[in-house]
Amino acid sequence: MKDLITYLKWKPTWIGILIFSVLYFILVQAYVYPMLTFDFSVIMKRETWIHLIFINAGITIFNFFWFWRPNKEKFQKKKPQENS
């Protein structure tokens, strides 16, 4: 649990979530295929936000177990060594 909290405090995690959210909203929810236009009125629909929350939670947990946890030593900042 401590590793997950550390992962959620990591800034690139939230940057990835925000970028995915914007792209998901624009390319999946707002794009209307036959008309080749964007319908931004879907922002008012509750289903759009529920889908986005569940998809983001799933992707965040997947990224934690698949990418970050096995490589957490590579992603953490290293403390400078003191010369004695």
Summary of the structure (lengths in Angstrom):
residues: 84
radius of gyration: 18.1
end to end distance: 36.3
largest distance: 69.7
contacts: 167
relative contact order: 0.14
helix: 70%
strand: 5%
